[in-house]
Amino acid sequence: MQSLSNLQQQGNAAGGSPNHSGGQASTSPQDKTQDQTDSLLFNQTKGNTPTNHGYSRHSHDIKKLNDDIKMLQNYRDREYAGGVVSIRNRLAQMFLSSTQNAQRKKQIANPIDVRVNVYDQNELAYDINLSTTIKQADMHPDYFDICLDTVFGAPKDLINDLLEWDKTGEYQVYSIFGDHGEAWHKGFANTCPNAFKTWLSSIVCLQKYESAISHDTSPDLKILIQNQKEQVKRSIQEWNSSYTMDRSNYGKKRKECRKMIKEDYRERGLILRIKENLFHEVKLD
């Protein structure tokens, strides 16, 4: 399992934020707290160049700056962790009856740290984040593995394998899974489901070809790899185009998008698993 910081670095290398709450319109390769951090750095250092008589003050300023950055990061991590909880709540709204969901909510079936995340929902408005979702799924797989299967589009093990393989971000693995999560969670996936399937199948195929080259150096395999790389590039372009179009229509086709997302889960055989997950440690009347 990769560290949280490594996953976020892959998001940066892929040219997108690990959060992607701003979608393709956001070109910053850093987390959304980075703008606040940069502002802190600028304001704290501007006009505070240390002199022989100013080292004590400068050290104090640096300590305060580090404390402020840690506070922002903690706030961000709480927000993202709460977002993982909200994924399950959205799934419950989609696939459980109002009576079943009410019974589920009455029962405290969450681990203690997850309950804290639920409490935080009253204070924080949530975006979702791939690396934080993986971290929460590793800590509580019975609760949150399903969030990766559904909202982020693939099983946790496959996502981790592809992230490890695409360390440089050349094939945009982190950013595309992150954008998928945003489109499905916020409910604007309309044309991009098919584009995602094309990208995922092409990227998995390329990974298999490249893994095989360690024991097969034949010219035919090298040609296959080169051709598959071209296919992956085309699939990335198709995904980016579809995702951008769907995001530009955010809120305009809610019913249609909701239907598309449900159909995607149904085609992938996830409906029964979703319901079983939502009833984990819950007893229905």
Buried (B, 14 or more C-beta within 10 A) or exposed (E): EBEBEEBBBBBBBBBBBBBBBBBBEBEBBBBBBBEBBEEBEEEBEEEEEEEEEEEEEBEEBBEEBEEBBEEBEEBBBBBBBBBBBBBBBBBBEBBBEEEBBEBBEEEEBBBEEBEBBBEBBEEBEBBBBBBBBBBBBEEBEEBBBBBBBBBBBBEBEBBBBBBBBBBEBEBBBBBBBBBBBBBBBBBBBBBBBEBBBBBBEBBBBBBEBBEBEEEEEEEEBEEBBEEBBEBBEEBBEBBBBBBBBBBEEBEEBEEEBEEBBBEBBEEBEBBEBBBEBBBBEBEEE
